Amino acid sequence: MIKATLKILALTLSITAVTIPNVSLGYPIVKDQPNHFFLLPQELGGGYIKIGNQILYRGQEVKDANASTFKYLKDGYAKDAWKVYFRGNIIKDASASSFQVLTGGYTKDAWKVYFRGEPMPYASASSFQILGDHYSKDSWKVFYSGQVISNASASSFKLLGNGYSKDSWKVYFRGELLQEASASSFQILGDHYTKDSWKVFYRGQVIKDASASTFTLVGDGYYRDSWKVFYSGQVIPNASASTFKVLGDGYSRDSWKAFYFGKEIAEANASSFENLGQGYAKDRWNSYYKGQKNGQQGGAAVKILGGGYAKDNWEVFYKSEKLQGATASSFEYITDGYAKDRWEVYYQGIKITDATASSFTVLGGGYAKDRWEVFYRGQKVEDATASSFEYLEKGYAKDRWNQYYRGEKVK
């Protein structure tokens, strides 16, 4: 798209020479026919281009820009010898000679501070500093995303992480005051949880009825106090805090129930429930994929193959779905989403029509072939010659007569 735009601009700005062809104009020119020249566009970066003595930003002229001294800085900012620009617009009164791009959308010159091209009238350029996580400060004030945080103490202000910060008296979340938080005892727990001596918070909101004194991490995003279990800031209904255990990959259980990412797994047998890995779990009676029963009976026999595939002695599964007609005894996962049994080949749980299992091989990059056909992500590559077909790299492949990109013939 960018190349097409540049070509159009170059042709649009083509000129007919009125001087002799070897006269230098100070910028690149190309002669495409007798006495006819066009200017070559020069990409500067960030959407800015230069054509002759003109500067454009995403196809629109940057008015009054000095092309000979114009240069792109970064993050949408550019300058020439006299002016500074943000996304093609002049930043009024900004000093080009002292202008510098900081981080997080902030910039400054010798006298002013700016956020995303807009001046911050209350900020002191000489003492301004970036704290991180969208916070900044000078000697007197604290800012979040360019806005003043009212009454925050710059001298005692500290960045805590995950959007939290505090000074000697107050706690803030994403620049907003946490009304009920105590700065002196406030601490970060992890997984977006925080607490002080009296309350527990999740993403800046108080968790009602949580006991701060006993609130601790169990693992894998699960927390508990003496009476309740929590996930993503919500109480898990009827979970037993005293017997709660984390199994991994989002699975957990207590003495009576099993859970997946905080949601109860219906009909699961907690006493025999275990995590198998790759999203699968089982109990004495069933197997599960990402918390959903997959219809397999007799969970003790389930075997994880990889790539979302699993099997028992009689059935084959892709994630939570049974593969109808698949033969468990000979079924195997190959790689790259492909699997096969003695007679059929599958890609991400879908049978590949016309694929021959006995000669099927995976080439890489989504490509595979058998003795007669070539496939890309489970779909036949039309007119490809299997005997000479090979995968190259980065989506490209070839046979004796053609080259292919992501399964399509390159014309």
C-alpha positions in Angstrom: 0.0 0.0 0.0 2.8 2.4 0.9 4.7 1.6 -2.3 1.6 2.1 -4.4 1.0 5.5 -2.7 4.5 6.6 -3.3 4.3 5.7 -6.9 1.1 7.7 -7.4 2.6 10.7 -5.6 5.7 10.5 -7.8 3.7 10.4 -10.9 1.4 13.1 -9.7 4.3 15.4 -9.0 6.0 14.6 -12.3 7.4 17.6 -14.1 8.5 18.5 -17.6 12.0 19.7 -17.7 12.6 23.2 -19.1 16.3 23.1 -18.4 19.0 20.8 -19.8 18.7 17.3 -18.4 22.0 17.3 -16.5 21.2 20.3 -14.3 21.1 19.2 -10.6 18.0 20.2 -8.6 19.4 19.1 -5.3 17.1 16.0 -5.0 16.7 12.7 -6.9 15.1 12.9 -10.3 14.4 10.3 -12.9 14.1 10.6 -16.7 11.5 8.3 -18.1 11.2 9.8 -21.6 12.8 12.7 -23.6 12.6 16.0 -21.6 10.3 14.4 -19.0 11.3 13.9 -15.4 9.7 12.9 -12.1 10.8 13.3 -8.5 11.7 10.2 -6.5 9.9 10.2 -3.1 12.2 9.6 -0.1 10.7 7.8 2.9 11.7 9.5 6.2 9.9 7.1 8.6 6.8 7.3 10.7 4.5 8.1 7.7 6.6 11.1 6.6 7.9 11.3 3.0 9.9 13.9 1.1 9.3 14.8 -2.5 11.5 17.5 -3.8 11.0 20.5 -1.5 7.7 19.2 -0.1 7.0 17.1 3.0 3.9 14.9 3.3 2.5 12.9 6.2 0.4 10.0 5.2 -0.4 11.6 1.9 -1.2 15.1 3.3 1.1 18.1 2.9 2.9 19.3 6.0 2.4 23.0 5.6 5.4 25.3 6.0 7.9 22.5 6.6 11.4 23.1 5.5 12.3 20.1 3.4 16.1 20.6 3.4 16.4 20.4 7.2 13.4 18.2 7.9 14.0 14.9 9.8 11.8 12.3 11.5 12.5 11.7 15.2 10.3 8.9 16.4 6.8 8.1 17.8 5.2 10.4 15.2 7.4 13.4 16.0 9.5 15.3 13.4 11.3 18.6 13.2 13.1 21.0 10.8 15.4 23.8 11.7 12.6 26.0 13.1 9.5 23.9 13.9 8.4 20.7 15.6 5.6 18.4 14.3 3.5 15.6 15.7 1.7 13.4 13.2 2.0 16.1 10.5 0.8 19.0 12.6 2.9 21.9 14.0 3.4 21.9 17.8 2.9 25.6 18.5 5.9 27.4 20.1 8.0 24.2 20.5 11.7 24.9 20.2 13.2 22.7 17.5 16.8 23.3 18.6 16.2 21.9 22.2 13.4 19.5 21.4 13.8 15.9 22.5 11.5 12.8 22.5 11.3 11.0 25.8 9.2 7.8 26.3 5.5 7.0 26.9 4.3 9.8 24.6 6.2 12.5 26.5 8.5 15.1 24.9 10.1 18.4 26.0 12.2 21.3 24.9 14.1 23.8 27.1 10.9 25.5 28.3 7.9 23.2 28.0 6.8 19.6 28.4 4.4 17.9 25.9 2.2 14.8 25.9 1.2 13.4 22.5 1.8 16.7 20.9 -0.1 18.8 23.4 1.6 21.1 25.9 1.4 20.3 29.6 1.1 23.8 31.1 1.8 22.9 34.7 5.0 20.8 34.1 8.5 22.1 34.6 10.8 21.1 31.8 14.0 21.5 33.8 13.0 19.0 36.5 10.6 16.7 34.5 11.3 13.0 34.6 9.6 9.8 33.4 8.7 7.3 36.1 7.2 4.6 33.9 3.8 3.0 33.6 2.4 6.3 32.2 3.5 8.2 35.3 5.9 11.2 35.3 6.7 14.1 37.7 8.6 17.3 38.1 9.8 18.9 41.4 6.2 19.9 42.3 3.6 17.8 40.6 2.9 14.3 39.5 1.3 13.3 36.2 -0.5 10.3 34.6 -0.8 10.2 30.8 -0.2 13.9 30.7 -2.8 14.9 33.3 -2.0 16.3 36.8 -2.8 14.0 39.7 -4.4 16.4 42.2 -2.6 16.9 45.5 -0.1 14.1 44.9 3.3 14.6 46.7 6.0 14.7 44.1 8.8 14.4 46.7 7.5 11.1 48.2 5.8 9.7 45.1 6.8 6.1 44.2 5.9 3.8 41.3 4.7 0.4 42.6 3.9 -1.4 39.3 0.8 -2.7 37.5 -0.7 0.8 37.4 -0.3 1.4 41.2 1.6 4.2 42.8 1.7 6.0 46.1 3.1 8.9 48.1 3.4 9.2 51.8 -0.3 9.7 52.3 -2.3 8.3 49.4 -2.4 5.3 47.0 -3.3 5.6 43.2 -4.4 3.2 40.5 -3.8 4.4 36.9 -3.7 8.0 38.1 -6.9 7.8 40.2 -7.0 8.0 44.0 -7.8 4.8 45.8 -10.1 6.3 48.4 -10.0 3.4 50.9 -6.3 2.4 50.7 -3.7 3.0 53.4 -0.4 4.1 51.9 1.7 3.1 54.9 0.7 -0.6 54.7 -0.1 -0.9 51.0 1.6 -3.8 49.1 1.5 -5.5 45.7 0.7 -9.2 45.8 0.7 -10.1 42.1 -1.9 -11.1 39.5 -3.3 -7.5 39.9 -4.1 -8.1 43.6 -3.0 -5.6 46.3 -3.8 -5.1 49.9 -3.3 -3.0 53.0 -3.8 -3.8 56.6 -7.6 -3.8 56.2 -8.7 -4.3 52.7 -7.9 -6.4 49.5 -8.0 -4.8 46.0 -8.2 -6.2 42.5 -7.4 -3.9 39.6 -8.2 -0.9 41.9 -11.5 -2.2 43.2 -12.1 -3.4 46.8 -12.9 -7.1 47.1 -15.8 -7.2 49.5 -15.6 -9.6 52.4 -12.0 -10.6 51.7 -9.8 -10.8 54.8 -6.6 -8.9 54.3 -4.8 -10.4 57.3 -5.1 -14.0 55.9 -5.3 -13.2 52.1 -2.5 -15.2 50.4 -1.6 -16.7 47.0 -2.3 -20.3 46.4 -0.9 -20.3 42.9 -1.8 -20.1 39.2 -3.9 -16.9 39.8 -5.9 -18.4 42.7 -5.9 -16.7 46.1 -7.6 -17.5 49.4 -8.2 -16.2 52.9 -9.3 -18.3 55.9 -12.9 -18.7 54.5 -13.0 -18.1 50.8 -11.2 -18.8 47.5 -10.8 -16.1 44.8 -10.0 -16.1 41.1 -9.8 -12.9 39.0 -11.1 -10.9 41.9 -14.2 -12.9 42.3 -15.2 -15.4 45.0 -15.5 -19.0 43.7 -18.9 -20.1 45.1 -18.8 -23.0 47.5 -15.1 -23.6 47.2 -13.5 -24.9 50.4 -10.5 -22.7 51.4 -9.1 -25.2 53.8 -8.9 -28.1 51.3 -8.3 -26.1 48.1 -5.4 -27.2 45.9 -4.0 -25.9 42.6 -3.3 -28.5 40.0 -1.9 -26.3 37.2 -2.9 -25.0 33.8 -6.0 -23.4 35.3 -7.2 -26.5 37.0 -7.8 -26.8 40.8 -9.9 -28.7 43.3 -11.0 -29.0 46.8 -12.4 -32.1 48.6 -15.7 -31.9 46.8 -15.4 -30.0 43.5 -13.0 -29.4 40.6 -12.5 -26.0 38.9 -11.1 -24.6 35.6 -10.0 -21.0 35.8 -12.3 -20.4 38.7 -15.4 -22.1 37.1 -16.8 -25.3 38.6 -16.5 -28.3 36.3 -19.9 -30.0 36.3 -20.0 -33.6 37.4 -16.3 -33.8 38.0 -15.1 -36.2 40.7 -12.8 -34.2 42.9 -11.1 -37.0 44.8 -9.8 -38.6 41.6 -9.4 -35.4 39.5 -6.0 -34.7 38.0 -4.4 -32.4 35.4 -2.8 -34.2 32.5 -1.4 -31.2 30.7 -2.0 -29.4 27.4 -5.5 -28.5 28.5 -6.6 -32.1 29.3 -7.6 -33.5 32.7 -9.4 -36.6 34.0 -11.1 -38.2 36.9 -12.1 -41.8 37.5 -15.0 -41.6 35.1 -14.3 -39.0 32.4 -11.7 -36.9 30.7 -11.9 -33.2 30.1 -10.5 -30.5 27.8 -10.2 -27.0 29.0 -12.8 -27.7 31.7 -15.3 -29.4 29.3 -16.2 -33.1 29.4 -15.2 -34.5 26.0 -17.5 -37.6 26.1 -14.7 -40.1 26.8 -15.7 -42.7 29.3 -13.1 -44.3 31.7 -10.7 -41.3 32.2 -8.0 -43.5 33.6 -7.0 -44.7 30.1 -6.6 -41.3 28.3 -3.3 -40.5 26.7 -2.2 -37.0 25.6 -0.6 -37.0 22.1 0.1 -33.3 21.6 -1.3 -30.6 19.3 -4.7 -30.8 21.0 -5.1 -34.6 20.3 -5.7 -37.3 22.8 -6.9 -40.9 22.8 -7.9 -43.8 25.0 -8.1 -47.5 24.0 -11.1 -46.9 21.8 -11.6 -43.2 20.9 -9.6 -40.3 19.6 -10.2 -36.7 20.5 -9.3 -33.3 19.2 -9.6 -30.8 22.1 -13.2 -31.5 23.4 -14.5 -33.2 20.2 -14.5 -36.9 19.4 -13.0 -37.7 16.0 -15.6 -39.9 14.4 -14.1 -42.9 12.5 -10.5 -42.4 13.8 -8.7 -45.6 14.8 -7.2 -45.2 18.3 -4.8 -48.2 18.1 -2.9 -46.7 15.1 -3.6 -43.0 15.7 -0.6 -40.7 16.1 0.2 -37.0 16.2 2.8 -36.0 13.6 3.5 -32.3 14.1 2.3 -28.8 12.9 -1.4 -29.7 13.5 -1.3 -32.9 11.4 -2.1 -36.4 12.7 -3.0 -39.7 11.1 -4.1 -43.3 11.7 -3.5 -46.3 9.5 -6.0 -45.0 6.8 -6.8 -41.3 7.3 -4.9 -38.0 7.8 -6.2 -35.1 9.9 -5.4 -31.4 10.2 -6.5 -29.7 13.4 -9.1 -32.4 13.9 -10.5 -32.3 10.4 -10.1 -35.2 8.0 -8.1 -34.3 4.9 -9.9 -35.6 1.8 -7.7 -37.6 -0.7 -4.6 -37.7 1.6 -2.8 -41.1 1.8 -1.7 -42.0 5.3 0.9 -44.5 4.3 3.0 -42.0 2.3 2.1 -38.8 4.2 4.9 -36.5 5.5 4.9 -33.1 7.0 7.3 -30.6 5.4 7.0 -27.6 7.7 5.5 -24.2 7.6 2.0 -25.7 7.3 3.0 -27.7 4.2 2.7 -31.5 3.9 2.5 -34.1 1.1 1.8 -37.7 0.2 2.9 -39.6 -2.9 0.5 -37.7 -5.2 -0.8 -34.5 -3.5 0.5 -31.5 -1.7 -1.3 -29.8 1.2 -1.1 -26.4 3.0 -2.8 -26.3 6.4 -5.0 -29.2 5.4 -6.1 -27.9 2.0 -4.9 -29.3 -1.3 -2.4 -27.1 -3.2 -3.8 -27.2 -6.7 -1.4 -28.3 -9.6 1.5 -28.8 -7.2 3.8 -31.7 -8.1 4.4 -33.8 -5.0 7.5 -35.6 -6.2 9.6 -32.4 -6.5 7.7 -30.3 -3.9 9.8 -28.8 -1.1 9.3 -26.2 1.6 11.7 -23.3 1.6 11.1 -20.8 4.4 8.7 -18.1 5.7 5.7 -19.4 3.8 7.5 -20.1 0.6 7.7 -23.5 -1.2 8.5 -24.8 -4.7 8.2 -27.7 -7.0 10.0 -28.3 -10.4 7.8 -25.7 -12.2 6.4 -23.2 -9.8 6.9 -21.3 -6.6 4.3 -21.0 -3.8 3.5 -18.6 -1.0 1.2 -19.8 1.8 -0.3 -22.4 -0.4 -0.9 -20.2 -3.4 1.0 -20.3 -6.7 3.2 -17.2 -7.2 2.4 -15.8 -10.6 
